[in-house]
Amino acid sequence: MRIKITIAEVTVFAELNESKTSRLIISRLPLESKAELWGQEVYCYITPRAGLEKEYTRDVMEVGDVAYWPKGPCFCLFFGLTPNSRGGKIMPASSVTFLGRIVGDPLILKKVKEGDILRMEHA
């Protein structure tokens, strides 16, 4: 399941897995929210609410990972270390549901500014 994510002048595509949370988010597209930055993570608050999915729960991420943080609830895009990272490992604020991966170079997200409008839609 592929989605298109546009943040100001930056566009990336993400390939999402078959998790319940991925399907829930896709069912609500298009979504718009304000982009926030936390270290090298872009996130935005979204209205679909879901709990952690045991099969997809992660505490350590990789560059290019896409996740859902239920405590926000937030949609998260990881392109490097966060303030929570330790020992060079990319760590979210707390456990997240892994949703998939960015297709292409996630480092383009370095161009995103706090407050930019993030839009998710079907690809």
Secondary structure, DSSP 8 states (H G I E B T S, - for coil): -EEEEEETTEEEEEEE-S-HHHHHHHHT-SEEEE-EESSSEEEEE-S------GGGEESSB-TTEEEEETTTTEEEEE-S--TT-BTTBB--SS-EEEEEEEES-GGGGGG--TT-EEEEEE-
